[in-house]
Amino acid sequence: MKNVKNKLLSLTPNAIKHLKSILEDSPESNKAVKLGVKNGGCAGMAYTMDYIDEVRDTDEYIDIEGIKLVIDPKAILFLLGTEMDYQKSTLNSGFIFNNPNQTDACGCGESVTLVEAEVPVEINEETFISH
């Protein structure tokens, strides 16, 4: 299985497999995963992932192999070009964001320094699915 690419981000086979698994194992009310970034940590920003129970008509999302990923509008320019992976080792496991907009990270790996993607970036109606 190859990486699945969208104009906003790509997912590795491990990320797809784990996202499908966590959505299947979550309560039925969870319809999607919302990706974003927030201010915090020693490097300035941190990635966020949350379950959401409703995909609203105004939400921008991508659908990759049946996985709905709602993108926080404030995070779009920080996530452009990101590859999302899932890695598991003896000591830890989790999603890894290989992000070309990341300029630094803290030593513990909990926060990152991000810059907005340079414009022009080709974003059109094929990038997102909107209702």
N, C-alpha and C positions, 0 to 999 in steps of 0.2 A: 504494500500500500504506500502510495506517495503522499507527500504533503498536499493538503488541499489549500489552494490559494484563492484569495479574494483580493480586490484592489485595496482594501483597508488592512487586512492581516491574513496570515496563513496559520494553519494548524497542522502539527505533525500527527502521524497516525497514533502515537501514544496519547496526545492531547485529545483527539477525537474519541478514542476508546474510553479514556477516563471521564470525559464530559458526559458521554452516553451513559456510563455506569452510574455516575453520581445523580444524574437526572432520573434514571430509572429507579434508583434506590431512595430518592427523596419523596416526600409526600406528594400525592397527585396534584395538589394545589400549585406546585411549582411548575411553571410553564417554560421558563427560560433562565439563562444566566446573564446577569448584567455586568459588563466590564467597565471599569473606570479608573481614575487616579484621584488621589486626595493629597492634600498638603500634610506633611508630617514626617517624622523620622529625622535622623541626623543628616541625611543627604537631601532632604527637601520634599520628596514625594514618595508615595507608595501606591502600588497597584491595588485595585479592589475588585472583588468578585462576590456577587450576592445572588441568591435565588430571587426570582420575582414570580409572583403568582398571576400576573396579567401583563400581556403585551398590548399596550394602548395604541390606538390609531396614530397617535403623534410620535410614537417611538421609532427610532431608526435602528434597524437590526439587520444582521446577516444570518442566513440560514445555510449551514454547512452540514450536509448529510443528516438533515432532520434536527440538528441542534440549533436552537435559536439563541444567538448572542446579541443582546441589546447593548448598544454602545452609548454610554453617557455622552451627551452632546459636548460637554466641557472637555472630554478626553480625546475626541476624534483626532485633533492635530498632534497629540502626544503619542497616539497609538499607530499612526500611519506607517505601514511597512513592517510592523511587528510580526515575529513568528512566535506563536504560543506552543510550548512543548510541555510534556509532563515527564518528570524523571523520578525514579524510585531507587534508593540505595539502602544500604544496611542501616544508616543512621537517620536518614530523613527522606521525605518524598514531597513533591509539590509541583505546581505549575511554574514554569520558567518562561520569562518574557525576553526574547532576543530582539531588542528594540534598537533600531538605528538612531533613534532620537535620544537615546540615553548617553549622557556624557560622563557620568560618574555613579558610583554606588558606595554605600557604607560597608564597612568591614563585616558586619553581621548579615548582610544581604537583605535586610528588611526594608530599606528605602533606597531610592535612586534619585539622580538628578536628570531631569528631562527637559528638552527644549522642544518647542513646536516645530513640526515638519516645515520645511521650506516650501513656499508657494512659488510657482504654480504646481499644484498637485492635481492630477486628473481624478476628479471625483464626479461621478454622474449617477443617473438613476440606477445603473447596473451595480453600483457599489453597495447600495442598501436596498432592502425590500421595505416599501412603505405601503400603507393601505390608504 
